[in-house]
Amino acid sequence: MRRAIFTAAVLSLPACREKAASQPAPPPPPAPQPQAAPTRSAADCEAPFDGPGAREKLRERKGELRIGALAGLKDADDDNLAFLRKLIAELKRRGAEVLIADGDLGDNPDEQETLLGALTESGLPVLAVAGNREVRSELDAAEDELRKKGAKIIDLSHTRIVELGDATVLALPGGFERRQLHSEGACIYVQKDLDALAAELPRVPQPALLVAAVPPRGQDAKALDVSEGQNVGDPRLAALLKRAPLGIFGQVWESGGRAIDGQGKPVPPRAESEQLYLNPGAADHTPWPMSDGTIVAGQAALLTVHGHKAFWEPVRVTEEKR
């Protein structure tokens, strides 16, 4: 079942103190200590950028690159698999050369192998990004099984930089708060991961494409992270967008099927922009209420990079059949 990110309100109630008239007022209570940063739940959530196997080149520069973006694969039942295959076929028909699977890849190794297998059946390379559900060891096992069958699948927790000629992909897998995790052992990124990524983004061949399972914190209802009328993304990601002109983000499904520029303004489909940040929405075929009041049953997106500009197109199979 899919879930949006919900914010939690924390109420702080000051303790009541009685004091006798003859006694001096007690000293003020100490200032509250800052909340500790979340502890990473798996040591190998984010491999170092300079480690072995941390970089791979898949493609030379050709002047244009088309990326199929999917997120929220969710369920491995027959109906959903059939729907996912239609989305993937449509992405490939439109010229996708690589697929990015951005979070919610299944709740266990069997589901993950089945869902990612539906993507690798296309014959296209698949770049996988763990979200807040995938246990690192289980996802590794599922991907290894697919590789044994000849699939080209790259996990962006381990291979941190993928050169695609006309863009370079870097990822930030996992959630940013422990309360978001749906499985014990799923990944949380921490501040040192953000710092390492910020340092690496300017060094790679441009344009850099940042892929994260959660979106940056927006400012209004047109952002990529609106859930129940609130912006629920990670506010720390805004600094990374200054170094990455392109981005793909997932998890907040009711804000899917939209893109913004560096100022947070909507970028319409097929409109070129030098900065483009995309939430492709959930690919799972279950009808989902969107933040604009519509209902969407499964969607993906095609991101086309042309020089220093990019544009995007929504892919919604059910709409195209009407």
C-alpha positions in Angstrom: 0.0 0.0 0.0 1.3 3.4 -0.7 1.7 6.0 1.8 2.4 9.8 1.7 4.9 11.4 4.0 3.1 12.8 7.0 4.5 15.5 9.2 4.3 15.1 13.0 3.5 18.0 15.3 5.5 17.9 18.5 3.9 19.6 21.4 6.2 20.8 24.2 4.5 21.5 27.5 6.5 23.5 30.0 6.6 21.9 33.5 4.6 23.7 36.2 6.6 24.8 39.2 5.3 25.9 42.6 7.5 28.3 44.6 7.1 29.6 48.1 6.9 33.3 48.6 9.9 33.3 50.9 12.1 31.4 48.4 14.0 33.0 45.5 12.9 32.3 42.0 14.6 29.2 40.6 17.1 29.6 37.9 15.8 29.4 34.3 15.8 25.9 32.9 18.7 25.0 30.6 18.2 25.6 26.9 17.0 22.5 25.1 19.7 20.6 23.4 19.5 20.2 19.6 18.0 17.0 18.4 20.5 14.4 17.4 20.8 13.7 13.8 19.3 10.4 12.7 21.7 7.5 12.8 22.3 5.7 9.5 20.5 2.3 9.7 22.9 0.5 7.3 26.6 1.1 7.0 26.5 0.7 3.2 23.7 3.0 2.4 26.0 5.5 0.6 29.3 4.1 -0.6 32.2 6.7 -0.8 32.7 8.5 -4.1 36.3 7.4 -4.3 35.7 3.7 -3.5 36.2 0.8 -5.9 33.4 0.5 -8.4 32.0 3.9 -7.4 32.0 5.3 -11.0 30.8 3.8 -14.3 30.5 5.1 -17.8 27.6 3.8 -19.8 27.4 6.1 -22.8 29.3 8.6 -24.9 28.0 12.1 -25.5 25.6 12.1 -28.5 24.0 15.6 -28.2 20.8 14.3 -26.7 19.8 11.8 -24.0 16.4 10.4 -23.1 15.8 9.0 -19.6 12.8 7.0 -18.5 11.9 8.0 -14.9 9.8 5.7 -12.7 9.2 5.6 -9.0 6.9 3.8 -6.6 6.8 0.5 -8.4 5.2 -0.9 -5.2 3.3 -4.1 -5.8 4.4 -7.3 -7.6 0.9 -8.7 -8.4 0.1 -9.7 -11.9 -2.1 -6.7 -12.7 0.5 -4.2 -11.6 3.2 -6.0 -13.5 1.2 -5.9 -16.7 0.6 -2.2 -16.2 4.3 -1.5 -15.5 5.3 -3.3 -18.7 3.0 -1.0 -20.6 4.6 2.1 -19.1 8.0 0.7 -19.8 7.1 -0.1 -23.4 5.8 3.4 -23.9 9.0 4.9 -22.5 11.0 2.8 -24.8 8.8 3.7 -27.8 9.5 7.3 -27.1 13.2 6.7 -27.2 14.3 6.1 -23.6 17.9 4.9 -23.5 18.1 4.2 -19.8 15.6 3.7 -17.0 15.8 5.2 -13.5 13.9 3.4 -10.7 13.6 5.9 -7.9 12.5 4.4 -4.6 9.7 2.1 -3.4 11.1 -0.9 -5.3 9.2 -3.6 -3.3 9.0 -4.7 0.3 11.1 -7.9 0.1 13.7 -9.5 -2.2 11.1 -11.5 -4.2 9.0 -8.4 -4.9 12.1 -6.4 -5.7 13.5 -9.0 -8.1 10.1 -9.2 -9.8 9.5 -5.5 -10.1 13.0 -4.6 -11.2 12.9 -7.6 -13.5 10.0 -6.0 -15.3 12.2 -3.0 -16.0 15.3 -5.0 -17.1 13.1 -7.0 -19.5 13.2 -3.9 -21.7 16.9 -4.6 -22.4 17.7 -1.0 -21.2 20.2 -0.3 -18.4 18.4 0.3 -15.1 19.7 2.6 -12.4 18.1 1.7 -9.0 17.8 4.0 -6.1 16.7 2.7 -2.7 14.0 4.5 -0.8 12.6 4.2 2.7 11.5 0.5 2.3 14.4 -1.4 0.8 16.7 -3.2 3.2 20.2 -2.9 1.8 21.1 -6.6 2.0 17.8 -7.7 0.5 17.9 -5.3 -2.4 21.5 -6.3 -3.1 20.4 -10.0 -3.3 17.5 -9.2 -5.6 19.8 -7.3 -8.0 22.4 -10.0 -8.0 19.8 -12.5 -9.1 18.9 -10.3 -12.0 22.5 -9.8 -13.0 22.9 -13.6 -13.1 20.2 -13.6 -15.8 22.0 -11.0 -17.8 20.3 -7.8 -16.6 22.2 -4.5 -16.7 21.3 -3.0 -13.3 23.3 -0.5 -11.4 22.6 0.3 -7.8 23.3 4.0 -7.0 24.1 3.2 -3.4 27.2 1.5 -4.6 28.0 3.0 -8.0 27.7 6.6 -7.0 28.5 8.3 -10.4 27.1 7.1 -13.7 28.3 9.0 -16.8 25.7 9.0 -19.6 27.6 11.3 -22.0 25.0 14.1 -22.1 24.4 14.0 -18.3 26.0 12.6 -15.2 23.8 10.8 -12.6 24.6 11.1 -8.9 22.2 9.8 -6.3 21.2 10.2 -2.6 19.4 7.0 -1.7 17.3 6.5 1.4 15.0 8.6 3.6 16.1 11.6 5.7 14.2 10.7 8.9 14.0 7.4 10.8 10.2 7.8 11.3 9.8 7.5 7.5 11.3 4.0 7.3 8.9 1.2 6.5 11.5 -1.6 7.2 14.1 -2.1 9.9 17.4 -1.8 8.1 16.2 0.5 5.4 18.5 3.5 4.6 18.8 6.9 6.1 21.3 9.4 4.6 23.0 11.8 7.0 24.7 15.1 6.9 28.1 13.8 5.9 26.4 12.1 2.9 25.0 15.5 1.8 28.4 17.1 2.3 30.1 14.5 0.2 27.6 14.8 -2.6 27.8 18.6 -2.6 31.5 18.4 -3.0 31.3 15.9 -5.8 28.5 17.6 -7.9 30.7 20.4 -9.4 33.5 17.9 -10.3 31.6 15.6 -12.7 30.9 16.2 -16.4 27.9 18.6 -16.6 25.0 18.7 -16.5 24.7 16.8 -13.3 21.5 15.0 -12.6 20.7 14.4 -8.9 18.4 11.5 -8.1 16.9 11.2 -4.6 14.1 9.1 -3.2 12.8 12.2 -1.3 12.2 15.7 -2.8 13.6 19.0 -1.6 11.4 21.1 0.7 9.2 23.4 -1.4 7.6 26.7 -0.6 4.1 26.4 -2.0 1.4 24.1 -3.4 3.2 23.8 -6.8 6.3 22.2 -5.3 7.3 18.5 -5.7 6.7 17.6 -2.0 3.1 18.7 -1.2 1.2 16.2 1.0 -2.1 17.1 2.6 -1.4 20.8 1.9 2.0 20.8 3.5 5.6 20.8 2.1 7.2 17.7 3.6 10.5 17.3 1.7 14.1 17.7 3.1 15.0 21.4 3.4 18.7 20.5 3.2 18.4 19.5 -0.4 17.9 23.1 -1.6 21.7 23.7 -1.4 22.4 20.7 -3.6 20.1 22.1 -6.3 22.4 25.0 -6.7 25.1 22.5 -7.9 22.8 20.2 -9.9 20.8 21.7 -12.8 18.7 18.6 -13.2 16.9 16.3 -10.7 14.5 13.4 -10.3 12.7 12.9 -6.9 10.1 10.5 -5.6 8.1 9.4 -2.6 5.5 12.2 -2.4 3.2 10.6 -4.9 0.4 13.2 -4.7 2.8 15.8 -6.1 3.9 13.5 -9.0 3.6 14.3 -12.7 5.1 17.8 -12.4 8.4 19.6 -12.7 9.8 22.9 -11.4 12.8 25.1 -12.2 15.4 26.5 -9.9 13.1 29.2 -8.6 10.3 26.7 -7.8 8.2 27.8 -10.8 6.3 25.1 -12.7 7.9 23.8 -15.9 5.2 22.7 -18.3 5.7 19.5 -20.3 8.0 19.8 -23.4 9.1 23.3 -22.3 13.0 23.5 -22.3 14.6 24.7 -19.1 18.2 25.1 -18.0 17.1 23.9 -14.5 14.6 21.1 -14.3 13.5 19.1 -11.2 11.0 16.3 -11.8 8.7 14.2 -9.7 7.5 11.5 -12.1 4.8 10.2 -9.6 4.1 6.6 -8.7 4.2 4.0 -11.4 2.0 1.6 -9.4 -1.4 1.4 -11.1 -3.6 1.9 -8.0 -5.6 5.2 -8.3 -4.0 7.9 -6.3 -5.5 11.3 -5.2 -3.2 14.1 -6.4 -2.7 17.4 -4.6 -4.5 19.2 -7.4 -7.7 17.2 -6.8 -7.3 14.8 -9.8 -6.9 11.0 -9.6 -4.1 9.3 -11.4 -3.6 5.5 -11.7 0.0 5.1 -12.5 2.4 7.3 -14.3 6.1 7.8 -15.3 8.0 10.5 -17.2 10.5 10.9 -20.0 13.3 13.4 -19.3 15.2 14.6 -22.4 18.6 16.3 -22.0 19.7 18.4 -25.0 22.9 20.3 -24.4 22.5 22.5 -21.3 18.7 22.3 -21.4 16.2 19.7 -20.7 12.4 19.0 -21.0 10.1 16.4 -19.7 7.0 14.6 -20.9 4.4 12.7 -18.7 3.7 9.1 -19.5 0.2 7.9 -18.5 -0.8 4.8 -20.3 -4.5 4.9 -19.2 -5.0 8.4 -20.5 -3.5 7.6 -23.8 -6.0 4.7 -24.3 -9.1 6.9 -23.9 
